[in-house]
Amino acid sequence: MNTNDLSKLNETELIRIERDIARKYMDKLSIPMVIWPILNITCWLALWPLVMTGMVPLWIAFPIALVNITLSYLPSHEAQHDIYARPGQKLRWLNEAIGHISVLPLAYGYRALRLTHLEHHKHTNKPGLDPDQIFNNSKTLLGNIWTNIKSFQPGSEGAASYRRCLARIGTPETERALLEQVGISLLHMAILFVCAYHGKALEAVLLWWLPLKMAVIYIRVYLSWLPHFPGNQVGRYKDTRAFKSWGGVWSSLGMTAHIVHHLHPRIPLDKTPAALRELYPVLQARKSPLV
């Protein structure tokens, strides 16, 4: 099937073909996406005793921790969209377990991430409604990095964007999410302070604090800014785009195919590149600005 063949079809027929292609990649448990969070969290946790006992030098552990924390968000992102299992299915416990556990290195709660991320999908690029929009409208890469650095400060506009989003939803679940996030943040700081008190401040900085900040910037650049740049387009076939990454699709954490995720959120991350290759002629035939 090529663009010339598809150009003869009407919009309704093209939409049907797009949905048929997308269904091929849905509702199948992705084993790599199950193994990913288990190995990742195990590796990161193992670094702590290995470094503290001197078995692994800190200069080796730091880049490993950076990779671990950078990779910690995406399995939870899969769970946020019920990709592992929907409510009522036998493996629902796995979906929720991965959702909660995989983001512990990010010192963030699964419920808060899920609630705000689903609002991002409902209101992509809409100021005041999309909690990520403040990070997506930077004109340059350096501008986006600076926006992220400022968001680490207390009372920052970036942090307030997510608080306002949860307040706007205003359900018992958002109240629980806020309480969980406060507890996780306090526990994170307590662990850092205890390490410092016992003379392990440098270990705490290089195993958690610094790689956490660097990972968040990398994640927001590739998962938020680049897929939605320039951050002011609204509409199902306008608010996300394809782009090229320095090391191929996986250096972007799979986000060069992020348009597939916004069009069909229940396709597993590791299947989105293949889905994009198959969907590309259809999107071209529809003259979608996404491509």
Secondary structure as UniProt FT lines:
FT   HELIX           3..6
FT   TURN            7..8
FT   HELIX           11..23
FT   TURN            24..25
FT   HELIX           31..52
FT   TURN            53..54
FT   HELIX           58..70
FT   TURN            71..72
FT   HELIX           73..80
FT   TURN            81..82
FT   TURN            87..88
FT   TURN            90..91
FT   HELIX           92..101
FT   TURN            102..103
FT   HELIX           104..106
FT   HELIX           110..122
FT   TURN            123..125
FT   TURN            127..129
FT   TURN            131..132
FT   HELIX           133..136
FT   HELIX           141..151
FT   TURN            154..155
FT   HELIX           157..169
FT   HELIX           172..197
FT   TURN            198..199
FT   HELIX           201..204
FT   HELIX           205..209
FT   HELIX           210..220
FT   HELIX           221..225
FT   HELIX           226..228
FT   TURN            229..230
FT   TURN            236..238
FT   TURN            246..247
FT   HELIX           249..252
FT   TURN            253..254
FT   HELIX           255..257
FT   HELIX           258..263
FT   TURN            265..266
FT   HELIX           269..271
FT   HELIX           272..285
FT   TURN            286..287
FT   TURN            289..290
//
